[in-house]
Amino acid sequence: MISTATIEDVPALVALINSAYRGDGSKQGWTTEADLIQGLRTDDAQLLEILNDPTSNFLKYTNETGAIIGCVRLQKQGDRLYLGMLTVSPQLQAKGLGKLLLQASETYAQQQDCRAIFMTVFSVRTELVAWYERHGYHRTGEIIPFKHNEKFEIVTQQLEFLVLEKAIE
């Protein structure tokens, strides 16, 4: 079930996001950043800040026992919606859960009267860029340098983001 995350969900969300993006456990899935960046992806303070932002929403995907197995951050920026931290538990990736979260994000964008959804993806993550392109997102041509969070990230190579966008009907 997909629903809105609350402050009470922060510890579970932090654990899920960090497990899917960083560390050896993340290598069980195909969306890992473990070979690009070491350290944490997020922490409680960052997620609390996002959840307390009135322009942001965090959707969570829970299984039949109520465990959070997926999530996505959404932030309204003018007439567009920023999508970030699309996360699925590494053990459950490639089962369609990410696609369901993406569809829920697009529905949310329509409800917010957004004309488009945009995101940033590391340019070196060609398989992830291709996945988004198969779901209707396109490269805008904009490239943004990656500025890591020195608080808990160690970058192992020079990185940059591609901006991807999809029009919402």
Steps between C-alpha positions, in 0.01 A plus 500: 500500500627848416425780746652819641791453739496666840762606751451167677628328182836682502712222659364236260540733200860584591585131537332413169659784300848435636465124439398554137760760404813434706701220652545136404133416560398745230691293244221239519294742291580676174459859623800509734735797516746309723778504240457875443451637850580364843323592820135567568246618240285678758440535873212573737562877501490527120179297473335697782586820314342361181187379679457835673531691170148603390599467132614139549328165527649158558309197379564160655424154366412254776458125476224289656673510841536879494876503435620782275654339191508803269475878501536815292554866581286756317543877516291757318716764336280747316300311238736200507549217748849387603530124550784365713604209719291249304586195706407132501647246741798337322352151551175606328636695203400403144151393615308810384490689831705791365265530206202517740669775702575687177134474394387621846738795464349590163149483648614726784647744244163516321324566832745785566434650153861448396587510130804273538706280730877538501786323672876478509685175427874437503621504140707185559183307597415418139274207589296719735475782245380241245237372748358851545508557124295181451246658736465817294768725650742678268832675543461877511864563407564661838796364697554589866825440690458270801570669832526228761392535859832518683318411820477135401597437136838403355513530121725254316487675161391823329121489456235704323122484469290484186162669530213282375144622451158369404201710403184436703171501314 
